[in-house]
Amino acid sequence: MKILSILPLLLSAITTFSVSADYYKSNVIEHKVIKGHLTTGVNNYCGKKLFKFPDAYASLNDLSFQFVGQYDPDPQAQDAILLSEENCNDDTILASTTDPINVAWLQSFLDMPDADSRLKNVKLMDKPTYVDLVGNHGYIDRTRPTHSNPVPYFDGPQDDITLGEWSKARGNYQFICYDDGSAKTVARFRKLFPNSMYSMLGVWDKEGSLVVQPFGGLPNVMITDKHGRARYEKRVNGCPLRPSDDNSELLYLIISYHPNASITGASSFITTALSTVINKDGSTYQSTQPPGIVIHDQMMFPINKLEKIED
């Protein structure tokens, strides 16, 4: 009797599921899965440009610069060594850098001073982060304490990050657009860095201008699990695969690695402001912290209008 009594409930659940699945399936107007492309900066991998921008952005066809470089062990080094075919090796240790092209672009676009050289050529696992309520930056231990006292520490990677480890990352982004004007977007990643923070940014073409904004609203961050896996899901208005009502188009999406485990909210350029950095010896100095210093693009998803540059 008990088995018979639950049969109607099971049938009802199965029927409801079938109706729901058929409903969404019948209202899908476009479905696409886009593979992620590894980057070591903006539209760049080891010094090589990945995609050509639309003709309307002819002046930006050189928009390709690096956000990570090769660590230079020379004590007098003022910056990391830019990546190229010569040092694009699995054992290359990665460090912060401000590619001269990036510096020139930021200065012309934002009138932004370059970062202090003391923040350059810093291994990715030795970055300063926010340490107090007034926005000062300092260094936090990456060694798990042996006691339970409330001491801050990073729970992510503790060893030097190599280009080989960086380039193991894989990701796919699925877009399902419905005829009600909404879309479900789901990105799945593996082999990112474990217990680490990443953000998702979109780059739009809006009336001949590039607009960079968090994709899908705030928060636009994800934290990987201990295996380096992560999922980013957003329901958005409009189909990202098509022009929006105001004729803006999503060109590409970026996932950026934040080794300092900090995020800048709605503005990807808030680090243009000077902030105080507290050295390990207690001395201080002020610097901007642009992309390449505290944020590092690791993967991009071309959505519209980008043409792959063949090898």
C-alpha positions in Angstrom: 0.0 0.0 0.0 2.8 2.4 0.8 4.4 1.8 -2.6 1.2 2.4 -4.4 0.5 5.6 -2.4 3.7 7.2 -3.5 3.3 6.3 -7.2 1.1 9.3 -8.0 3.7 11.6 -6.4 6.4 10.1 -8.5 4.3 10.4 -11.7 3.5 14.0 -10.8 7.1 14.9 -10.3 8.2 13.2 -13.5 5.4 14.9 -15.5 6.3 18.3 -14.0 9.9 17.8 -14.9 9.1 16.8 -18.4 6.8 19.7 -18.9 9.4 22.1 -17.5 12.2 20.6 -19.7 10.0 20.7 -22.8 8.9 24.3 -22.0 12.5 25.6 -21.8 13.6 23.5 -24.7 10.8 24.8 -26.9 11.7 28.4 -26.0 15.4 28.2 -26.7 16.3 30.5 -29.7 20.1 30.1 -29.6 22.5 27.8 -27.8 26.3 27.9 -28.1 29.3 26.6 -26.1 32.5 28.7 -26.4 36.0 27.4 -25.6 38.3 29.5 -23.4 41.6 30.6 -24.8 44.6 30.9 -22.5 46.1 34.3 -22.1 49.0 35.9 -20.3 47.4 39.4 -20.6 45.0 41.2 -22.8 44.5 39.4 -26.1 48.0 38.0 -25.7 49.8 34.7 -24.9 53.6 34.8 -24.5 53.8 38.0 -26.5 51.6 36.8 -29.4 48.3 38.5 -30.3 45.4 36.1 -30.3 42.5 37.9 -32.0 42.0 40.8 -34.5 39.5 43.4 -33.5 36.8 44.7 -35.9 37.8 47.2 -38.5 36.0 49.9 -36.6 38.8 49.5 -34.0 41.7 49.7 -36.4 43.5 51.9 -33.9 43.1 49.2 -31.3 44.4 46.3 -33.4 47.6 46.5 -31.4 45.6 46.2 -28.1 47.6 43.3 -26.9 49.8 43.4 -23.9 50.9 41.2 -21.0 49.8 41.0 -17.4 52.4 38.4 -16.3 56.1 38.1 -17.1 59.1 36.0 -16.3 60.6 36.5 -12.8 64.0 38.1 -13.1 66.2 37.0 -10.1 68.6 40.0 -10.7 68.4 42.1 -7.5 68.6 45.2 -9.6 65.7 44.2 -11.9 63.1 47.0 -12.3 60.5 44.8 -13.9 59.8 41.2 -14.9 61.0 39.9 -18.3 58.3 40.1 -21.0 57.2 36.7 -22.2 58.1 35.6 -25.8 58.8 32.5 -27.8 62.2 32.3 -26.2 61.0 32.1 -22.6 57.6 30.6 -23.1 58.5 27.5 -21.1 56.7 25.3 -18.6 59.3 26.1 -15.9 59.2 29.9 -16.4 58.4 31.4 -13.0 55.7 34.1 -13.3 55.8 37.6 -11.8 54.0 40.9 -11.9 54.7 43.2 -14.8 53.5 46.4 -16.5 54.1 45.8 -20.2 55.3 49.2 -21.7 52.4 48.9 -24.2 50.0 48.5 -21.3 51.5 51.5 -19.5 51.2 53.7 -22.6 47.6 52.6 -23.1 46.6 53.3 -19.5 48.3 56.7 -19.5 46.5 57.7 -22.7 43.2 56.2 -21.7 43.1 57.0 -18.0 46.0 59.4 -17.4 47.3 56.8 -15.0 50.8 56.8 -13.6 52.8 53.6 -13.8 53.1 51.4 -10.7 56.1 51.8 -8.4 58.9 49.5 -9.5 58.8 47.8 -6.1 55.5 46.2 -7.1 57.0 44.9 -10.3 58.8 41.6 -10.8 57.1 40.3 -7.7 56.3 36.6 -7.8 52.6 36.0 -8.0 52.5 34.3 -4.7 54.1 37.2 -2.9 51.6 40.0 -3.6 50.4 42.7 -1.1 46.7 42.9 -0.3 44.3 45.0 1.7 45.3 44.7 5.4 43.2 47.3 7.2 40.0 49.4 6.9 41.6 52.4 5.3 42.9 50.6 2.2 46.5 50.1 3.1 48.2 47.1 1.4 50.6 44.7 3.1 52.0 41.2 3.0 50.1 38.2 4.5 51.7 34.8 5.2 50.9 31.9 2.9 51.8 29.3 5.5 48.9 27.8 7.4 49.3 28.5 11.1 49.7 25.5 13.4 47.4 27.1 16.0 43.8 28.3 15.9 44.5 32.0 16.7 42.8 34.4 14.3 45.8 35.1 12.1 45.1 36.0 8.5 46.8 33.8 5.8 46.3 32.8 2.2 44.9 29.3 1.7 45.7 29.2 -2.0 49.0 28.0 -3.7 52.1 28.5 -1.7 54.8 27.6 -4.2 56.0 29.7 -7.2 53.6 29.7 -10.1 55.1 28.6 -13.3 53.8 29.1 -16.9 53.2 25.4 -17.1 50.9 25.5 -14.1 49.2 28.6 -15.4 48.6 27.0 -18.8 46.9 23.9 -17.4 43.6 25.9 -17.0 40.6 24.8 -19.1 37.2 26.3 -19.4 34.0 26.4 -21.5 31.2 28.9 -21.5 27.6 27.9 -22.4 25.0 30.3 -23.5 21.3 29.4 -23.7 19.1 32.3 -25.0 15.3 32.2 -24.6 12.6 33.9 -26.5 11.4 35.8 -23.4 14.5 38.0 -23.7 16.6 36.3 -21.1 19.6 34.1 -21.3 21.3 31.5 -19.0 25.1 31.6 -19.0 27.2 28.9 -17.3 31.0 28.7 -17.3 32.8 25.7 -16.0 36.5 25.6 -15.2 39.1 23.1 -14.2 42.8 23.2 -13.3 42.7 26.8 -12.1 44.6 27.5 -9.0 43.0 26.0 -5.9 41.3 28.0 -3.2 41.8 31.1 -5.2 39.8 34.2 -6.3 38.8 34.9 -9.9 36.6 37.5 -11.5 34.6 37.7 -14.7 34.6 40.8 -16.8 32.9 41.6 -20.1 34.3 43.9 -22.9 31.5 45.5 -24.9 31.5 47.4 -28.2 29.2 50.4 -27.5 28.9 53.0 -30.2 32.5 52.7 -31.2 33.9 52.6 -27.6 35.1 49.7 -25.5 33.3 49.3 -22.2 34.7 47.0 -19.5 32.2 45.9 -16.8 31.5 43.0 -14.5 29.6 40.4 -16.5 26.1 39.5 -15.2 26.2 42.0 -12.4 27.8 42.0 -9.0 29.3 40.0 -7.4 31.3 38.8 -10.4 33.7 36.6 -8.5 34.2 32.9 -8.0 36.3 30.9 -5.6 37.9 27.7 -6.8 37.7 24.5 -4.8 40.8 22.6 -3.5 41.1 20.9 -6.9 41.0 24.2 -8.9 37.5 23.7 -10.2 34.9 26.5 -10.4 31.5 27.4 -11.9 30.2 30.8 -12.8 26.4 31.0 -13.6 24.4 34.1 -14.4 20.9 34.8 -15.7 21.1 37.9 -17.8 18.7 40.1 -19.8 19.2 39.8 -23.6 21.2 37.3 -25.5 25.0 37.9 -25.2 25.4 36.3 -28.6 23.4 39.1 -30.3 23.4 42.9 -30.2 21.5 44.4 -27.2 18.6 46.9 -27.5 21.0 49.8 -27.4 23.1 48.1 -30.2 26.0 47.4 -27.9 27.7 44.0 -28.5 29.7 41.8 -26.2 33.1 41.3 -27.8 34.6 38.9 -25.3 34.7 37.7 -21.7 37.8 37.5 -19.4 38.5 35.6 -16.3 41.2 37.3 -14.2 43.2 35.8 -11.4 43.5 37.8 -8.1 46.5 36.4 -6.2 45.9 39.1 -3.5 42.4 37.7 -3.0 40.9 41.2 -3.4 38.3 42.6 -5.7 37.5 46.1 -6.9 33.7 46.0 -7.2 32.1 47.6 -10.2 35.2 49.4 -11.4 38.0 47.3 -13.0 40.2 50.4 -12.8 39.7 51.5 -9.2 43.4 50.6 -8.6 44.4 53.7 -10.6 44.2 55.6 -7.2 47.3 55.8 -5.1 47.4 53.4 -2.2 49.9 52.9 0.6 51.9 49.8 0.6 53.5 48.6 3.8 56.7 46.7 3.3 57.7 43.7 5.3 60.1 45.8 7.2 57.4 48.3 8.1 58.4 51.1 5.7 55.8 52.5 3.4 55.4 54.0 -0.1 52.5 54.9 -2.4 51.7 53.4 -5.8 49.0 52.8 -8.2 48.1 49.1 -8.7 47.0 48.6 -12.2 46.3 45.3 -14.0 49.5 43.3 -14.2 50.2 44.2 -10.6 47.2 42.9 -8.7 45.0 41.4 -11.5 46.1 38.9 -14.2 44.0 37.8 -17.1 44.3 34.0 -17.6 41.6 33.1 -20.1 39.3 34.9 -22.7 36.1 33.8 -24.4 35.6 35.4 -27.8 31.8 36.1 -28.3 31.2 38.5 -31.2 33.3 40.2 -33.9 36.7 38.8 -33.0 38.7 37.1 -35.7 41.2 34.4 -34.6 44.7 35.0 -35.8 46.0 31.8 -37.2 49.5 30.5 -36.3 
